[in-house]
Amino acid sequence: MTNEARDKALDEALWKFHQRNKHDRFFGTAELHYQGGQIVRIKKQETLTPQDLLRITDR
């Protein structure tokens, strides 16, 4: 895979990550870590409400 193709694939993956979080009504933080002008790591931390816990446990 060329660098250009790799960069395009990573851009698409980041966009899908963002869209999935938006669609799922994600509540929390997503940190992008950069090195040398490129994203090298994404840290996602989610906050759960009592309603989220009930939904997760199907109660």
SEVOZA-375783 format. One record per residue (C-alpha): x, y, z; residue in three letters; residue number from 1. Coordinates in Angstrom, 3 decimals, decimal comma, m for minus. Layout:
REM SEVOZA-375783
{r {X; Y; Z}; "ALA"; NUM} ...
END
This chain:
REM SEVOZA-375783
{r {0,000; 0,000; 0,000}; "MET"; 1} {r {1,407; 3,382; m0,943}; "THR"; 2} {r {1,649; 6,195; 1,583}; "ASN"; 3} {r {m1,097; 8,075; m0,242}; "GLU"; 4} {r {m3,434; 5,066; m0,161}; "ALA"; 5} {r {m2,602; 4,457; 3,510}; "ARG"; 6} {r {m3,321; 8,093; 4,400}; "ASP"; 7} {r {m6,640; 7,945; 2,538}; "LYS"; 8} {r {m7,621; 4,711; 4,325}; "ALA"; 9} {r {m6,750; 6,235; 7,710}; "LEU"; 10} {r {m8,730; 9,396; 6,914}; "ASP"; 11} {r {m11,756; 7,261; 6,022}; "GLU"; 12} {r {m11,358; 5,203; 9,207}; "ALA"; 13} {r {m11,209; 8,354; 11,341}; "LEU"; 14} {r {m14,324; 9,721; 9,627}; "TRP"; 15} {r {m16,182; 6,425; 10,238}; "LYS"; 16} {r {m15,067; 6,517; 13,902}; "PHE"; 17} {r {m16,492; 10,042; 14,217}; "HIS"; 18} {r {m19,749; 9,160; 12,452}; "GLN"; 19} {r {m20,266; 6,023; 14,577}; "ARG"; 20} {r {m19,797; 8,025; 17,777}; "ASN"; 21} {r {m22,202; 10,683; 16,519}; "LYS"; 22} {r {m24,821; 8,090; 15,476}; "HIS"; 23} {r {m24,516; 6,192; 18,783}; "ASP"; 24} {r {m24,921; 9,469; 20,703}; "ARG"; 25} {r {m21,527; 8,963; 22,328}; "PHE"; 26} {r {m21,012; 11,014; 25,504}; "PHE"; 27} {r {m17,411; 11,327; 26,610}; "GLY"; 28} {r {m14,057; 12,380; 25,229}; "THR"; 29} {r {m11,947; 11,316; 22,281}; "ALA"; 30} {r {m8,334; 12,489; 22,341}; "GLU"; 31} {r {m6,260; 12,554; 19,177}; "LEU"; 32} {r {m2,519; 12,166; 19,778}; "HIS"; 33} {r {m0,263; 13,581; 17,068}; "TYR"; 34} {r {3,379; 12,931; 16,296}; "GLN"; 35} {r {5,154; 14,400; 13,318}; "GLY"; 36} {r {1,914; 15,885; 12,019}; "GLY"; 37} {r {0,096; 12,536; 11,971}; "GLN"; 38} {r {m2,379; 10,914; 14,328}; "ILE"; 39} {r {m0,589; 8,108; 16,152}; "VAL"; 40} {r {m3,194; 7,215; 18,765}; "ARG"; 41} {r {m6,828; 7,853; 19,656}; "ILE"; 42} {r {m7,947; 7,582; 23,268}; "LYS"; 43} {r {m11,692; 7,228; 23,805}; "LYS"; 44} {r {m13,272; 7,608; 27,230}; "GLN"; 45} {r {m17,011; 7,166; 27,630}; "GLU"; 46} {r {m19,222; 8,456; 30,423}; "THR"; 47} {r {m22,237; 6,343; 31,349}; "LEU"; 48} {r {m25,419; 7,684; 32,892}; "THR"; 49} {r {m27,779; 5,555; 35,005}; "PRO"; 50} {r {m30,053; 5,274; 31,934}; "GLN"; 51} {r {m27,099; 3,941; 29,911}; "ASP"; 52} {r {m26,489; 1,245; 32,507}; "LEU"; 53} {r {m30,135; 0,192; 32,394}; "LEU"; 54} {r {m30,048; 0,089; 28,596}; "ARG"; 55} {r {m26,851; m1,976; 28,582}; "ILE"; 56} {r {m28,279; m4,495; 31,036}; "THR"; 57} {r {m31,661; m4,541; 29,201}; "ASP"; 58} {r {m33,688; m3,595; 32,262}; "ARG"; 59} 
END
